[in-house]
């Protein structure tokens, strides 16, 4: 953390502790999370696990995301220009632009609400178009 930001954070922690009517604790200076993680990443919501997602400079890289979420083929599909993450809607965009964390346990991490729900997803973008179906499928099925 840069010095001015660290000084601000320490000052803010002390002021918050005083406003809350309690003494200042050592861990007041360690907590700097911008908010709770989503439900799917709740197990990582601990100061000791920040490096699972963040680089040493606190940035987030696609390499860190793919380290957990590759499932054996996502990076290869992107490199081959296949699937949703290689489509014009997602290609070249930072993961965090769509999959925002630190917004709380109930946050819609997949962004379904923004596109009208799972049933509105354009499967043609994924490389698996839904063709020849007479009845719409329920995604969970």
The first five atom37 places (N, CA, C, CB, O) and aatype in JSON, in Angstrom:
{
  "aatype": [20, 20, 20, 20, 20, 20, 20, 20, 20, 20, 20, 20, 20, 20, 20, 20, 20, 20, 20, 20, 20, 20, 20, 20, 20, 20, 20, 20, 20, 20, 20, 20, 20, 20, 20, 20, 20, 20, 20, 20, 20, 20, 20, 20, 20, 20, 20, 20, 20, 20, 20, 20, 20, 20, 20, 20, 20, 20, 20, 20, 20, 20, 20, 20, 20, 20, 20, 20, 20, 20, 20, 20, 20, 20, 20, 20, 20, 20, 20, 20, 20, 20, 20, 20, 20, 20, 20, 20, 20, 20, 20, 20, 20, 20, 20, 20, 20, 20, 20, 20, 20, 20, 20, 20, 20, 20, 20, 20, 20, 20, 20, 20, 20, 20, 20, 20, 20, 20, 20, 20, 20, 20, 20, 20, 20, 20, 20, 20, 20, 20, 20, 20, 20, 20, 20, 20, 20, 20, 20, 20, 20],
  "atom_mask": [
    [1, 1, 1, 1, 1],
    [1, 1, 1, 1, 1],
    [1, 1, 1, 1, 1],
    [1, 1, 1, 1, 1],
    [1, 1, 1, 1, 1],
    [1, 1, 1, 1, 1],
    [1, 1, 1, 1, 1],
    [1, 1, 1, 1, 1],
    [1, 1, 1, 1, 1],
    [1, 1, 1, 1, 1],
    [1, 1, 1, 1, 1],
    [1, 1, 1, 1, 1],
    [1, 1, 1, 1, 1],
    [1, 1, 1, 1, 1],
    [1, 1, 1, 1, 1],
    [1, 1, 1, 1, 1],
    [1, 1, 1, 1, 1],
    [1, 1, 1, 1, 1],
    [1, 1, 1, 1, 1],
    [1, 1, 1, 1, 1],
    [1, 1, 1, 1, 1],
    [1, 1, 1, 1, 1],
    [1, 1, 1, 1, 1],
    [1, 1, 1, 1, 1],
    [1, 1, 1, 1, 1],
    [1, 1, 1, 1, 1],
    [1, 1, 1, 1, 1],
    [1, 1, 1, 1, 1],
    [1, 1, 1, 1, 1],
    [1, 1, 1, 1, 1],
    [1, 1, 1, 1, 1],
    [1, 1, 1, 1, 1],
    [1, 1, 1, 1, 1],
    [1, 1, 1, 1, 1],
    [1, 1, 1, 1, 1],
    [1, 1, 1, 1, 1],
    [1, 1, 1, 1, 1],
    [1, 1, 1, 1, 1],
    [1, 1, 1, 1, 1],
    [1, 1, 1, 1, 1],
    [1, 1, 1, 1, 1],
    [1, 1, 1, 1, 1],
    [1, 1, 1, 1, 1],
    [1, 1, 1, 1, 1],
    [1, 1, 1, 1, 1],
    [1, 1, 1, 1, 1],
    [1, 1, 1, 1, 1],
    [1, 1, 1, 1, 1],
    [1, 1, 1, 1, 1],
    [1, 1, 1, 1, 1],
    [1, 1, 1, 1, 1],
    [1, 1, 1, 1, 1],
    [1, 1, 1, 1, 1],
    [1, 1, 1, 1, 1],
    [1, 1, 1, 1, 1],
    [1, 1, 1, 1, 1],
    [1, 1, 1, 1, 1],
    [1, 1, 1, 1, 1],
    [1, 1, 1, 1, 1],
    [1, 1, 1, 1, 1],
    [1, 1, 1, 1, 1],
    [1, 1, 1, 1, 1],
    [1, 1, 1, 1, 1],
    [1, 1, 1, 1, 1],
    [1, 1, 1, 1, 1],
    [1, 1, 1, 1, 1],
    [1, 1, 1, 1, 1],
    [1, 1, 1, 1, 1],
    [1, 1, 1, 1, 1],
    [1, 1, 1, 1, 1],
    [1, 1, 1, 1, 1],
    [1, 1, 1, 1, 1],
    [1, 1, 1, 1, 1],
    [1, 1, 1, 1, 1],
    [1, 1, 1, 1, 1],
    [1, 1, 1, 1, 1],
    [1, 1, 1, 1, 1],
    [1, 1, 1, 1, 1],
    [1, 1, 1, 1, 1],
    [1, 1, 1, 1, 1],
    [1, 1, 1, 1, 1],
    [1, 1, 1, 1, 1],
    [1, 1, 1, 1, 1],
    [1, 1, 1, 1, 1],
    [1, 1, 1, 1, 1],
    [1, 1, 1, 1, 1],
    [1, 1, 1, 1, 1],
    [1, 1, 1, 1, 1],
    [1, 1, 1, 1, 1],
    [1, 1, 1, 1, 1],
    [1, 1, 1, 1, 1],
    [1, 1, 1, 1, 1],
    [1, 1, 1, 1, 1],
    [1, 1, 1, 1, 1],
    [1, 1, 1, 1, 1],
    [1, 1, 1, 1, 1],
    [1, 1, 1, 1, 1],
    [1, 1, 1, 1, 1],
    [1, 1, 1, 1, 1],
    [1, 1, 1, 1, 1],
    [1, 1, 1, 1, 1],
    [1, 1, 1, 1, 1],
    [1, 1, 1, 1, 1],
    [1, 1, 1, 1, 1],
    [1, 1, 1, 1, 1],
    [1, 1, 1, 1, 1],
    [1, 1, 1, 1, 1],
    [1, 1, 1, 1, 1],
    [1, 1, 1, 1, 1],
    [1, 1, 1, 1, 1],
    [1, 1, 1, 1, 1],
    [1, 1, 1, 1, 1],
    [1, 1, 1, 1, 1],
    [1, 1, 1, 1, 1],
    [1, 1, 1, 1, 1],
    [1, 1, 1, 1, 1],
    [1, 1, 1, 1, 1],
    [1, 1, 1, 1, 1],
    [1, 1, 1, 1, 1],
    [1, 1, 1, 1, 1],
    [1, 1, 1, 1, 1],
    [1, 1, 1, 1, 1],
    [1, 1, 1, 1, 1],
    [1, 1, 1, 1, 1],
    [1, 1, 1, 1, 1],
    [1, 1, 1, 1, 1],
    [1, 1, 1, 1, 1],
    [1, 1, 1, 1, 1],
    [1, 1, 1, 1, 1],
    [1, 1, 1, 1, 1],
    [1, 1, 1, 1, 1],
    [1, 1, 1, 1, 1],
    [1, 1, 1, 1, 1],
    [1, 1, 1, 1, 1],
    [1, 1, 1, 1, 1],
    [1, 1, 1, 1, 1],
    [1, 1, 1, 1, 1],
    [1, 1, 1, 1, 1],
    [1, 1, 1, 1, 1],
    [1, 1, 1, 1, 1],
    [1, 1, 1, 1, 1]
  ],
  "atom_positions": [
    [[0.85, -1.17, 0.0], [0.0, 0.0, 0.0], [0.9, 1.23, 0.0], [-0.97, 0.0, 1.22], [1.89, 1.28, 0.73]],
    [[0.56, 2.22, -0.8], [1.34, 3.44, -0.84], [1.21, 4.19, 0.47], [0.89, 4.33, -2.01], [0.2, 4.06, 1.17]],
    [[2.23, 4.97, 0.82], [2.26, 5.64, 2.12], [1.05, 6.54, 2.39], [3.51, 6.47, 2.21], [0.45, 6.42, 3.46]],
    [[0.68, 7.44, 1.46], [-0.48, 8.29, 1.77], [-1.76, 7.47, 2.0], [-0.72, 9.31, 0.63], [-2.55, 7.78, 2.88]],
    [[-1.94, 6.42, 1.2], [-3.12, 5.58, 1.37], [-3.06, 4.82, 2.69], [-3.25, 4.6, 0.2], [-4.08, 4.67, 3.36]],
    [[-1.87, 4.35, 3.07], [-1.71, 3.64, 4.33], [-2.01, 4.58, 5.51], [-0.29, 3.05, 4.45], [-2.68, 4.2, 6.46]],
    [[-1.5, 5.8, 5.44], [-1.74, 6.77, 6.51], [-3.23, 7.07, 6.62], [-0.94, 8.07, 6.27], [-3.76, 7.16, 7.72]],
    [[-3.89, 7.23, 5.48], [-5.33, 7.48, 5.49], [-6.08, 6.31, 6.1], [-5.83, 7.75, 4.06], [-6.98, 6.5, 6.91]],
    [[-5.69, 5.09, 5.72], [-6.35, 3.88, 6.23], [-6.18, 3.76, 7.74], [-5.8, 2.64, 5.54], [-7.13, 3.44, 8.45]],
    [[-4.98, 4.01, 8.22], [-4.72, 3.93, 9.67], [-5.54, 5.0, 10.4], [-3.21, 4.12, 9.96], [-6.15, 4.71, 11.43]],
    [[-5.54, 6.21, 9.87], [-6.31, 7.29, 10.5], [-7.79, 6.95, 10.52], [-6.09, 8.63, 9.76], [-8.46, 7.15, 11.54]],
    [[-8.31, 6.45, 9.41], [-9.71, 6.07, 9.34], [-10.04, 4.96, 10.33], [-10.06, 5.63, 7.92], [-11.09, 5.01, 10.98]],
    [[-9.17, 3.97, 10.46], [-9.4, 2.87, 11.41], [-9.46, 3.39, 12.85], [-8.3, 1.81, 11.27], [-10.31, 2.96, 13.63]],
    [[-8.57, 4.3, 13.18], [-8.56, 4.86, 14.53], [-9.84, 5.66, 14.77], [-7.32, 5.76, 14.74], [-10.48, 5.49, 15.81]],
    [[-10.22, 6.51, 13.83], [-11.44, 7.3, 13.99], [-12.68, 6.43, 14.09], [-11.59, 8.26, 12.82], [-13.55, 6.7, 14.93]],
    [[-12.78, 5.39, 13.27], [-13.93, 4.5, 13.34], [-14.0, 3.8, 14.69], [-13.88, 3.47, 12.22], [-15.08, 3.64, 15.27]],
    [[-12.85, 3.38, 15.19], [-12.83, 2.72, 16.5], [-13.29, 3.68, 17.59], [-11.41, 2.2, 16.81], [-14.05, 3.3, 18.48]],
    [[-12.83, 4.92, 17.53], [-13.22, 5.9, 18.54], [-14.7, 6.23, 18.44], [-12.39, 7.17, 18.39], [-15.37, 6.38, 19.47]],
    [[-15.23, 6.36, 17.22], [-16.65, 6.65, 17.04], [-17.5, 5.51, 17.57], [-16.97, 6.91, 15.55], [-18.58, 5.73, 18.12]],
    [[-17.03, 4.3, 17.4], [-17.77, 3.13, 17.89], [-17.63, 2.95, 19.4], [-17.28, 1.87, 17.18], [-18.26, 2.06, 19.98]],
    [[-16.81, 3.78, 20.03], [-16.67, 3.73, 21.47], [-15.86, 2.56, 21.97], [-18.0, 3.7, 22.09], [-16.12, 2.06, 23.07]],
    [[-14.9, 2.12, 21.22], [-14.06, 1.02, 21.7], [-12.6, 1.39, 21.49], [-14.4, -0.31, 20.98], [-12.27, 2.34, 20.77]],
    [[-11.74, 0.63, 22.12], [-10.31, 0.91, 21.98], [-9.83, 0.44, 20.6], [-9.5, 0.22, 23.1], [-10.47, -0.38, 19.95]],
    [[-8.71, 0.98, 20.19], [-8.12, 0.61, 18.91], [-7.39, -0.71, 19.08], [-7.15, 1.72, 18.39], [-6.59, -0.88, 20.0]],
    [[-7.66, -1.65, 18.17], [-7.0, -2.96, 18.21], [-5.99, -3.07, 17.07], [-8.04, -4.11, 18.11], [-6.09, -2.35, 16.08]],
    [[-5.04, -3.95, 17.22], [-4.02, -4.13, 16.19], [-4.64, -4.55, 14.86], [-2.99, -5.17, 16.63], [-4.17, -4.14, 13.8]],
    [[-5.7, -5.39, 14.91], [-6.28, -5.87, 13.65], [-7.08, -4.79, 12.92], [-7.16, -7.07, 13.92], [-7.5, -5.0, 11.79]],
    [[-7.31, -3.63, 13.56], [-7.96, -2.52, 12.86], [-7.11, -2.04, 11.69], [-8.23, -1.37, 13.83], [-7.62, -1.49, 10.72]],
    [[-5.81, -2.25, 11.79], [-4.9, -1.78, 10.76], [-4.68, -2.82, 9.67], [-3.57, -1.4, 11.37], [-4.08, -2.53, 8.64]],
    [[-5.16, -4.01, 9.87], [-4.97, -5.08, 8.9], [-6.18, -5.24, 7.98], [-4.7, -6.39, 9.62], [-6.03, -5.72, 6.85]],
    [[-7.33, -4.85, 8.44], [-8.53, -5.06, 7.64], [-8.65, -3.97, 6.59], [-9.77, -5.09, 8.53], [-8.77, -2.79, 6.92]],
    [[-8.62, -4.37, 5.35], [-8.77, -3.4, 4.28], [-9.61, -3.99, 3.15], [-7.4, -2.97, 3.75], [-9.54, -3.52, 2.02]],
    [[-10.4, -5.0, 3.45], [-11.25, -5.59, 2.44], [-12.32, -4.59, 2.04], [-11.89, -6.9, 2.95], [-12.92, -3.94, 2.9]],
    [[-12.57, -4.46, 0.73], [-13.62, -3.53, 0.29], [-15.03, -4.07, 0.48], [-13.41, -3.18, -1.15], [-16.0, -3.38, 0.14]],
    [[-15.17, -5.27, 0.99], [-16.49, -5.84, 1.23], [-16.47, -7.35, 1.17], [-17.49, -5.3, 0.22], [-15.48, -7.96, 0.74]],
    [[-17.56, -7.95, 1.59], [-17.65, -9.42, 1.6], [-17.65, -9.96, 0.18], [-18.92, -9.88, 2.34], [-18.14, -9.32, -0.75]],
    [[-17.1, -11.15, 0.02], [-17.08, -11.82, -1.28], [-18.43, -12.45, -1.56], [-15.97, -12.88, -1.33], [-19.27, -12.6, -0.66]],
    [[-18.64, -12.83, -2.8], [-19.88, -13.49, -3.19], [-19.99, -14.85, -2.49], [-19.95, -13.67, -4.73], [-19.02, -15.36, -1.94]],
    [[-21.18, -15.42, -2.52], [-21.43, -16.71, -1.88], [-20.5, -17.79, -2.43], [-22.88, -17.13, -2.07], [-19.99, -18.62, -1.67]],
    [[-20.28, -17.77, -3.75], [-19.44, -18.82, -4.34], [-17.97, -18.7, -3.96], [-19.56, -18.79, -5.84], [-17.22, -19.67, -4.09]],
    [[-17.54, -17.54, -3.49], [-16.14, -17.36, -3.07], [-16.02, -17.13, -1.57], [-15.52, -16.2, -3.83], [-14.98, -16.69, -1.09]],
    [[-17.08, -17.41, -0.82], [-17.1, -17.15, 0.62], [-15.96, -17.84, 1.36], [-18.41, -17.6, 1.21], [-15.45, -17.31, 2.35]],
    [[-15.54, -19.01, 0.9], [-14.45, -19.73, 1.56], [-13.13, -18.97, 1.49], [-14.29, -21.11, 0.94], [-12.22, -19.23, 2.27]],
    [[-13.02, -18.03, 0.56], [-11.8, -17.24, 0.4], [-11.88, -15.91, 1.13], [-11.53, -17.0, -1.07], [-10.95, -15.11, 1.05]],
    [[-12.97, -15.66, 1.83], [-13.18, -14.37, 2.48], [-12.43, -14.3, 3.79], [-14.68, -14.12, 2.71], [-13.02, -14.31, 4.87]],
    [[-11.12, -14.22, 3.69], [-10.23, -14.17, 4.84], [-8.99, -13.4, 4.4], [-9.87, -15.62, 5.36], [-8.53, -13.56, 3.27]],
    [[-8.45, -12.59, 5.28], [-7.28, -11.8, 4.91], [-6.11, -12.63, 4.42], [-6.85, -10.97, 6.07], [-5.33, -12.17, 3.6]],
    [[-5.97, -13.83, 4.9], [-4.85, -14.66, 4.52], [-4.98, -15.26, 3.13], [-4.69, -15.76, 5.51], [-4.04, -15.89, 2.64]],
    [[-6.12, -15.08, 2.48], [-6.31, -15.69, 1.16], [-6.42, -14.66, 0.03], [-7.56, -16.54, 1.18], [-6.78, -15.02, -1.09]],
    [[-6.11, -13.41, 0.3], [-6.21, -12.38, -0.74], [-5.39, -12.74, -1.98], [-5.75, -11.02, -0.18], [-5.8, -12.46, -3.11]],
    [[-4.23, -13.37, -1.75], [-3.35, -13.74, -2.85], [-3.93, -14.81, -3.76], [-2.06, -14.22, -2.31], [-3.37, -15.08, -4.83]],
    [[-5.03, -15.43, -3.37], [-5.68, -16.4, -4.25], [-6.24, -15.71, -5.49], [-6.8, -17.15, -3.5], [-6.28, -16.3, -6.56]],
    [[-6.67, -14.47, -5.34], [-7.26, -13.72, -6.45], [-6.43, -12.51, -6.86], [-8.65, -13.26, -6.08], [-6.41, -12.13, -8.04]],
    [[-5.75, -11.9, -5.89], [-5.02, -10.66, -6.16], [-3.53, -10.91, -6.35], [-5.24, -9.67, -5.03], [-2.94, -11.78, -5.71]],
    [[-2.95, -10.13, -7.25], [-1.51, -10.11, -7.45], [-0.9, -9.3, -6.3], [-1.12, -9.49, -8.86], [-1.63, -8.64, -5.57]],
    [[0.42, -9.35, -6.12], [1.04, -8.59, -5.02], [0.72, -7.09, -5.04], [2.54, -8.77, -5.08], [0.71, -6.45, -3.99]],
    [[0.47, -6.52, -6.23], [0.12, -5.09, -6.3], [-1.38, -4.85, -6.14], [0.59, -4.51, -7.63], [-1.86, -3.75, -6.4]],
    [[-2.12, -5.88, -5.71], [-3.56, -5.86, -5.45], [-4.42, -5.92, -6.7], [-3.91, -4.64, -4.68], [-5.65, -5.88, -6.61]],
    [[-3.79, -6.0, -7.88], [-4.57, -6.11, -9.11], [-5.1, -7.54, -9.24], [-3.71, -5.71, -10.35], [-4.7, -8.43, -8.5]],
    [[-5.99, -7.72, -10.19], [-6.55, -9.04, -10.46], [-6.2, -9.38, -11.9], [-8.1, -9.09, -10.22], [-6.4, -8.56, -12.8]],
    [[-5.67, -10.57, -12.13], [-5.31, -10.97, -13.48], [-6.15, -12.16, -13.92], [-3.81, -11.31, -13.57], [-6.63, -12.94, -13.1]],
    [[-6.32, -12.28, -15.23], [-7.06, -13.42, -15.77], [-6.36, -14.73, -15.39], [-7.18, -13.31, -17.3], [-7.02, -15.76, -15.22]],
    [[-5.05, -14.7, -15.25], [-4.3, -15.9, -14.88], [-4.76, -16.43, -13.52], [-2.79, -15.62, -14.86], [-4.89, -17.64, -13.33]],
    [[-5.0, -15.52, -12.57], [-5.47, -15.95, -11.26], [-6.87, -16.55, -11.37], [-5.47, -14.76, -10.26], [-7.15, -17.58, -10.75]],
    [[-7.75, -15.91, -12.15], [-9.11, -16.44, -12.32], [-9.08, -17.82, -12.97], [-9.98, -15.47, -13.17], [-9.74, -18.75, -12.52]],
    [[-8.3, -17.94, -14.04], [-8.22, -19.21, -14.76], [-7.51, -20.28, -13.94], [-7.5, -19.01, -16.09], [-7.71, -21.47, -14.18]],
    [[-6.69, -19.87, -12.98], [-6.03, -20.84, -12.11], [-7.03, -21.7, -11.36], [-5.13, -20.13, -11.14], [-6.77, -22.87, -11.08]],
    [[-8.19, -21.1, -11.02], [-9.25, -21.85, -10.31], [-10.39, -22.26, -11.23], [-9.8, -21.02, -9.17], [-11.0, -23.31, -11.03]],
    [[-10.69, -21.44, -12.21], [-11.9, -21.62, -13.01], [-11.67, -22.19, -14.4], [-12.6, -20.33, -13.13], [-12.59, -22.18, -15.22]],
    [[-10.49, -22.68, -14.69], [-10.21, -23.18, -16.04], [-10.95, -24.48, -16.31], [-8.7, -23.39, -16.22], [-11.39, -24.71, -17.44]],
    [[-11.09, -25.34, -15.32], [-11.77, -26.63, -15.47], [-11.23, -27.43, -16.65], [-13.27, -26.41, -15.64], [-11.95, -28.24, -17.25]],
    [[-9.97, -27.21, -16.97], [-9.32, -28.02, -17.99], [-9.43, -27.52, -19.41], [-9.85, -29.35, -17.94], [-8.68, -27.98, -20.28]],
    [[-10.36, -26.58, -19.69], [-10.47, -26.19, -21.09], [-10.83, -24.74, -21.37], [-11.47, -27.03, -21.72], [-10.82, -24.34, -22.53]],
    [[-11.14, -23.94, -20.37], [-11.56, -22.57, -20.64], [-10.47, -21.77, -21.34], [-11.96, -21.88, -19.35], [-10.74, -21.1, -22.33]],
    [[-9.25, -21.81, -20.83], [-8.15, -21.06, -21.45], [-7.92, -21.54, -22.88], [-6.86, -21.21, -20.62], [-7.67, -20.73, -23.77]],
    [[-7.99, -22.85, -23.1], [-7.79, -23.39, -24.45], [-8.91, -22.94, -25.39], [-7.73, -24.93, -24.41], [-8.66, -22.63, -26.55]],
    [[-10.15, -22.92, -24.88], [-11.29, -22.47, -25.71], [-11.14, -20.99, -26.07], [-12.63, -22.72, -24.97], [-11.43, -20.59, -27.2]],
    [[-10.7, -20.19, -25.12], [-10.5, -18.76, -25.4], [-9.42, -18.6, -26.45], [-10.13, -17.99, -24.11], [-9.59, -17.84, -27.4]],
    [[-8.29, -19.31, -26.28], [-7.18, -19.22, -27.23], [-7.6, -19.68, -28.63], [-6.01, -20.06, -26.75], [-7.08, -19.17, -29.63]],
    [[-8.53, -20.64, -28.7], [-8.99, -21.15, -29.99], [-10.13, -20.31, -30.57], [-9.45, -22.59, -29.84], [-10.61, -20.59, -31.66]],
    [[-10.55, -19.28, -29.84], [-11.62, -18.43, -30.32], [-12.99, -19.06, -30.23], [-11.36, -18.04, -31.73], [-13.89, -18.72, -31.0]],
    [[-13.15, -19.97, -29.28], [-14.42, -20.67, -29.12], [-15.11, -20.29, -27.82], [-14.21, -22.18, -29.16], [-14.45, -19.96, -26.83]],
    [[-16.42, -20.33, -27.83], [-17.19, -20.13, -26.61], [-17.46, -18.68, -26.27], [-16.5, -20.76, -25.48], [-16.95, -17.76, -26.91]],
    [[-18.29, -18.5, -25.26], [-18.73, -17.16, -24.86], [-17.56, -16.24, -24.51], [-19.67, -17.25, -23.69], [-17.56, -15.08, -24.91]],
    [[-16.59, -16.74, -23.76], [-15.49, -15.89, -23.32], [-14.55, -15.48, -24.45], [-14.7, -16.6, -22.26], [-13.68, -14.63, -24.25]],
    [[-14.72, -16.07, -25.64], [-13.97, -15.66, -26.83], [-14.85, -14.83, -27.76], [-13.42, -16.89, -27.56], [-14.38, -14.35, -28.79]],
    [[-16.12, -14.67, -27.42], [-17.05, -13.92, -28.27], [-16.8, -12.42, -28.16], [-18.51, -14.23, -27.89], [-16.06, -11.96, -27.28]],
    [[-17.41, -11.66, -29.06], [-17.25, -10.2, -29.05], [-17.74, -9.57, -27.75], [-18.0, -9.58, -30.24], [-17.3, -8.48, -27.38]],
    [[-18.64, -10.25, -27.06], [-19.16, -9.7, -25.79], [-18.16, -9.81, -24.65], [-20.44, -10.42, -25.41], [-18.24, -9.04, -23.68]],
    [[-17.21, -10.74, -24.73], [-16.31, -10.96, -23.6], [-14.83, -10.92, -23.94], [-16.63, -12.27, -22.99], [-14.01, -10.64, -23.07]],
    [[-14.47, -11.2, -25.18], [-13.05, -11.31, -25.55], [-12.27, -10.06, -25.2], [-12.91, -11.6, -27.04], [-12.69, -8.94, -25.5]],
    [[-11.13, -10.26, -24.57], [-10.24, -9.16, -24.24], [-10.65, -8.32, -23.04], [-10.11, -8.28, -25.4], [-9.94, -7.39, -22.66]],
    [[-11.77, -8.63, -22.45], [-12.23, -7.88, -21.28], [-11.68, -8.52, -20.01], [-13.78, -7.82, -21.22], [-11.52, -9.73, -19.94]],
    [[-11.39, -7.69, -19.03], [-10.95, -8.21, -17.74], [-12.09, -8.99, -17.1], [-10.48, -7.06, -16.8], [-13.25, -8.58, -17.18]],
    [[-11.78, -10.11, -16.47], [-12.79, -10.93, -15.8], [-13.63, -10.1, -14.83], [-12.12, -12.09, -15.04], [-14.85, -10.25, -14.75]],
    [[-12.94, -9.21, -14.1], [-13.61, -8.44, -13.05], [-14.65, -7.46, -13.58], [-12.59, -7.69, -12.25], [-15.48, -6.99, -12.8]],
    [[-14.64, -7.15, -14.87], [-15.64, -6.24, -15.4], [-17.03, -6.86, -15.37], [-15.29, -5.84, -16.83], [-18.03, -6.16, -15.16]],
    [[-17.11, -8.17, -15.56], [-18.4, -8.87, -15.51], [-18.59, -9.59, -14.18], [-18.5, -9.86, -16.66], [-19.7, -9.62, -13.65]],
    [[-17.54, -10.16, -13.66], [-17.61, -10.97, -12.45], [-17.02, -10.16, -11.29], [-16.85, -12.32, -12.63], [-15.88, -10.37, -10.89]],
    [[-17.82, -9.25, -10.77], [-17.35, -8.35, -9.71], [-17.49, -8.99, -8.34], [-18.12, -7.03, -9.75], [-18.53, -9.55, -8.0]],
    [[-16.43, -8.9, -7.59], [-16.42, -9.45, -6.23], [-16.53, -8.34, -5.2], [-15.14, -10.28, -6.0], [-16.65, -7.16, -5.54]],
    [[-16.48, -8.73, -3.95], [-16.57, -7.81, -2.81], [-17.87, -7.01, -2.83], [-15.37, -6.85, -2.82], [-17.91, -5.87, -2.37]],
    [[-18.94, -7.62, -3.36], [-20.24, -6.94, -3.4], [-21.25, -7.66, -2.5], [-20.77, -6.87, -4.84], [-22.44, -7.35, -2.52]],
    [[-20.77, -8.62, -1.72], [-21.63, -9.29, -0.76], [-22.07, -10.68, -1.19], [-22.83, -8.46, -0.51], [-21.98, -11.05, -2.36]],
    [[-22.55, -11.44, -0.2], [-22.95, -12.84, -0.42], [-24.09, -13.0, -1.43], [-23.36, -13.46, 0.89], [-24.13, -13.99, -2.15]],
    [[-25.0, -12.04, -1.47], [-26.16, -12.18, -2.35], [-25.98, -11.57, -3.73], [-27.33, -11.56, -1.7], [-26.92, -11.55, -4.52]],
    [[-24.79, -11.06, -4.04], [-24.56, -10.4, -5.33], [-24.65, -11.39, -6.49], [-23.2, -9.71, -5.34], [-24.18, -12.52, -6.37]],
    [[-25.24, -10.97, -7.58], [-25.4, -11.78, -8.8], [-24.08, -11.81, -9.56], [-26.55, -11.21, -9.7], [-23.9, -11.06, -10.52]],
    [[-23.17, -12.65, -9.14], [-21.82, -12.7, -9.69], [-21.78, -13.05, -11.17], [-21.0, -13.71, -8.93], [-20.88, -12.6, -11.89]],
    [[-22.74, -13.83, -11.65], [-22.76, -14.23, -13.05], [-23.41, -13.16, -13.94], [-23.5, -15.55, -13.21], [-23.29, -13.24, -15.17]],
    [[-24.07, -12.19, -13.36], [-24.68, -11.12, -14.14], [-25.97, -11.51, -14.84], [-23.72, -10.64, -15.14], [-26.35, -10.88, -15.83]],
    [[-26.64, -12.53, -14.34], [-27.87, -13.0, -14.99], [-28.95, -11.93, -15.01], [-28.39, -14.24, -14.3], [-29.66, -11.78, -16.01]],
    [[-29.09, -11.19, -13.92], [-30.15, -10.17, -13.86], [-29.97, -9.11, -14.94], [-30.18, -9.51, -12.48], [-30.95, -8.59, -15.47]],
    [[-28.72, -8.78, -15.25], [-28.43, -7.73, -16.24], [-28.85, -8.13, -17.65], [-26.95, -7.41, -16.22], [-29.12, -7.25, -18.48]],
    [[-28.92, -9.42, -17.94], [-29.3, -9.88, -19.29], [-30.71, -10.44, -19.33], [-28.32, -10.93, -19.77], [-31.11, -11.03, -20.33]],
    [[-31.45, -10.25, -18.26], [-32.83, -10.73, -18.25], [-32.99, -12.14, -17.72], [-33.37, -10.67, -19.62], [-34.05, -12.74, -17.9]],
    [[-31.98, -12.67, -17.07], [-32.06, -14.01, -16.5], [-31.38, -15.06, -17.36], [-33.5, -14.39, -16.29], [-31.03, -14.81, -18.51]],
    [[-31.19, -16.22, -16.78], [-30.5, -17.31, -17.47], [-31.2, -17.7, -18.77], [-30.4, -18.52, -16.57], [-30.53, -18.02, -19.75]],
    [[-32.51, -17.66, -18.79], [-33.25, -18.1, -19.98], [-33.06, -17.15, -21.16], [-34.72, -18.22, -19.66], [-33.38, -17.51, -22.29]],
    [[-32.54, -15.93, -20.91], [-32.31, -14.97, -21.99], [-30.9, -15.07, -22.57], [-32.56, -13.57, -21.49], [-30.57, -14.34, -23.5]],
    [[-30.07, -15.95, -22.03], [-28.69, -16.07, -22.5], [-28.66, -16.59, -23.93], [-27.9, -17.01, -21.58], [-29.34, -17.55, -24.26]],
    [[-27.87, -15.95, -24.78], [-27.73, -16.35, -26.18], [-26.72, -17.5, -26.26], [-27.28, -15.14, -27.07], [-25.51, -17.27, -26.29]],
    [[-27.22, -18.72, -26.3], [-26.35, -19.89, -26.32], [-25.48, -19.98, -27.56], [-27.18, -21.13, -26.2], [-24.46, -20.67, -27.55]],
    [[-25.85, -19.31, -28.64], [-25.02, -19.31, -29.84], [-23.65, -18.7, -29.54], [-25.71, -18.54, -30.98], [-22.66, -19.09, -30.16]],
    [[-23.59, -17.75, -28.61], [-22.31, -17.14, -28.22], [-21.4, -18.12, -27.51], [-22.56, -15.93, -27.34], [-20.18, -17.95, -27.5]],
    [[-21.98, -19.14, -26.91], [-21.19, -20.09, -26.13], [-20.56, -21.18, -26.99], [-22.06, -20.73, -25.08], [-19.66, -21.9, -26.55]],
    [[-21.03, -21.28, -28.22], [-20.55, -22.37, -29.07], [-21.44, -23.59, -29.0], [-19.13, -22.76, -28.68], [-21.2, -24.58, -29.68]],
    [[-22.48, -23.52, -28.18], [-23.45, -24.61, -28.05], [-24.85, -24.05, -28.27], [-23.33, -25.3, -26.65], [-25.61, -23.91, -27.31]],
    [[-25.19, -23.73, -29.52], [-26.53, -23.17, -29.75], [-27.61, -24.21, -29.45], [-26.67, -22.67, -31.2], [-27.43, -25.41, -29.7]],
    [[-28.71, -23.74, -28.92], [-29.84, -24.63, -28.65], [-30.7, -24.67, -29.9], [-30.67, -24.15, -27.39], [-31.39, -23.71, -30.23]],
    [[-30.64, -25.79, -30.6], [-31.38, -25.91, -31.86], [-32.31, -27.09, -31.81], [-30.42, -26.05, -33.04], [-32.03, -28.1, -31.17]],
    [[-33.43, -26.95, -32.49], [-34.36, -28.07, -32.64], [-35.16, -28.38, -31.39], [-33.61, -29.27, -33.04], [-35.7, -29.48, -31.26]],
    [[-35.25, -27.44, -30.49], [-36.02, -27.68, -29.27], [-37.42, -27.1, -29.44], [-35.31, -27.06, -28.03], [-37.57, -25.95, -29.83]],
    [[-38.4, -27.89, -29.15], [-39.77, -27.38, -29.25], [-40.2, -26.68, -27.97], [-40.73, -28.52, -29.57], [-41.06, -25.79, -28.01]],
    [[-39.62, -27.06, -26.84], [-39.92, -26.43, -25.56], [-38.64, -25.85, -24.98], [-40.55, -27.44, -24.57], [-37.58, -26.47, -25.06]],
    [[-38.73, -24.65, -24.41], [-37.54, -24.09, -23.77], [-37.1, -24.94, -22.58], [-37.8, -22.64, -23.33], [-37.92, -25.48, -21.84]],
    [[-35.82, -25.04, -22.42], [-35.26, -25.79, -21.3], [-35.11, -24.88, -20.08], [-33.9, -26.42, -21.67], [-34.93, -23.67, -20.22]],
    [[-35.19, -25.47, -18.92], [-34.88, -24.74, -17.69], [-33.39, -24.95, -17.45], [-35.75, -25.24, -16.45], [-32.92, -26.09, -17.43]],
    [[-32.65, -23.88, -17.28], [-31.18, -23.96, -17.18], [-30.7, -24.94, -16.12], [-30.62, -22.61, -16.88], [-29.74, -25.68, -16.35]],
    [[-31.35, -24.94, -14.98], [-30.92, -25.82, -13.9], [-31.07, -27.29, -14.25], [-31.7, -25.51, -12.63], [-30.42, -28.15, -13.66]],
    [[-31.94, -27.59, -15.23], [-32.15, -28.98, -15.64], [-31.01, -29.44, -16.54], [-33.49, -29.15, -16.36], [-31.0, -30.58, -16.99]]
  ]
}
